[in-house]
Amino acid sequence: MKPEKTPKDLLIDQLSRKINFAEMERLLLSVTYNLSSDRQYTVDDAFPELIKIIRLLDYEQEGIMEDIIRLEGIVFEHSE
């Protein structure tokens, strides 16, 4: 079993999540702005950035699921 994360580790995890969401927001705003305002920026130009956003969302979802699994283990170990 993994040792409990320290408050510092939990803070680092949450800060990383915030950075990931801020990066995704920046990319979405950039793609949206470029598609709406720049006639030379095409859907083909947007695809790589959109794929990056999807990948970042997937990483974040994996992290959330790992936390849920860890917390389930803690909650159910202590309730038995």
URLINWO-V605470 format. One record per residue. N is the residue number from 0. RES is the residue in one small letter. OMEGA is omega in degrees with one decimal (999 if undefined). D_FIRST is the distance of its C-alpha to the first C-alpha in Angstrom with 1 decimal. Layout:
n=N res=RES omega=OMEGA d_first=D_FIRST
n=N res=RES omega=OMEGA d_first=D_FIRST
This chain:
n=0 res=m omega=179.5 d_first=0.0
n=1 res=k omega=175.5 d_first=3.8
n=2 res=p omega=177.8 d_first=6.5
n=3 res=e omega=175.9 d_first=9.1
n=4 res=k omega=176.7 d_first=11.9
n=5 res=t omega=175.8 d_first=15.1
n=6 res=p omega=178.2 d_first=18.3
n=7 res=k omega=178.1 d_first=19.6
n=8 res=d omega=178.7 d_first=16.8
n=9 res=l omega=177.5 d_first=17.4
n=10 res=l omega=178.4 d_first=21.1
n=11 res=i omega=177.9 d_first=20.9
n=12 res=d omega=-177.9 d_first=19.2
n=13 res=q omega=176.5 d_first=21.9
n=14 res=l omega=176.8 d_first=24.6
n=15 res=s omega=177.6 d_first=23.6
n=16 res=r omega=180.0 d_first=23.9
n=17 res=k omega=177.9 d_first=27.3
n=18 res=i omega=179.6 d_first=28.5
n=19 res=n omega=179.9 d_first=27.6
n=20 res=f omega=177.9 d_first=29.5
n=21 res=a omega=178.1 d_first=32.4
n=22 res=e omega=178.4 d_first=32.7
n=23 res=m omega=178.7 d_first=32.8
n=24 res=e omega=179.0 d_first=35.4
n=25 res=r omega=179.8 d_first=37.4
n=26 res=l omega=179.2 d_first=37.5
n=27 res=l omega=178.0 d_first=38.5
n=28 res=l omega=179.9 d_first=41.2
n=29 res=s omega=179.9 d_first=42.4
n=30 res=v omega=-179.2 d_first=42.6
n=31 res=t omega=179.8 d_first=44.3
n=32 res=y omega=-177.5 d_first=46.8
n=33 res=n omega=178.8 d_first=47.6
n=34 res=l omega=-176.3 d_first=48.2
n=35 res=s omega=-172.4 d_first=50.4
n=36 res=s omega=-173.1 d_first=52.4
n=37 res=d omega=-177.9 d_first=52.7
n=38 res=r omega=-179.9 d_first=54.7
n=39 res=q omega=176.5 d_first=53.7
n=40 res=y omega=-172.7 d_first=49.9
n=41 res=t omega=175.5 d_first=49.4
n=42 res=v omega=178.2 d_first=46.8
n=43 res=d omega=175.9 d_first=46.1
n=44 res=d omega=-176.5 d_first=45.3
n=45 res=a omega=-175.5 d_first=42.9
n=46 res=f omega=-179.3 d_first=40.9
n=47 res=p omega=179.4 d_first=38.8
n=48 res=e omega=177.7 d_first=38.0
n=49 res=l omega=177.0 d_first=37.1
n=50 res=i omega=177.2 d_first=34.8
n=51 res=k omega=178.9 d_first=33.1
n=52 res=i omega=178.7 d_first=32.6
n=53 res=i omega=178.9 d_first=31.2
n=54 res=r omega=177.9 d_first=28.7
n=55 res=l omega=176.7 d_first=27.7
n=56 res=l omega=178.3 d_first=27.3
n=57 res=d omega=177.9 d_first=25.1
n=58 res=y omega=-179.2 d_first=22.8
n=59 res=e omega=178.2 d_first=22.7
n=60 res=q omega=177.4 d_first=22.1
n=61 res=e omega=179.0 d_first=19.1
n=62 res=g omega=178.5 d_first=17.7
n=63 res=i omega=179.9 d_first=18.5
n=64 res=m omega=176.9 d_first=16.9
n=65 res=e omega=177.9 d_first=13.5
n=66 res=d omega=179.1 d_first=14.0
n=67 res=i omega=-179.7 d_first=15.1
n=68 res=i omega=179.5 d_first=12.3
n=69 res=r omega=-179.0 d_first=9.8
n=70 res=l omega=175.5 d_first=12.5
n=71 res=e omega=178.9 d_first=13.1
n=72 res=g omega=179.8 d_first=9.8
n=73 res=i omega=-176.5 d_first=10.6
n=74 res=v omega=-175.1 d_first=14.2
n=75 res=f omega=174.2 d_first=14.0
n=76 res=e omega=-175.9 d_first=11.7
n=77 res=h omega=-177.0 d_first=14.3
n=78 res=s omega=-178.2 d_first=17.2
n=79 res=e omega=999 d_first=17.0
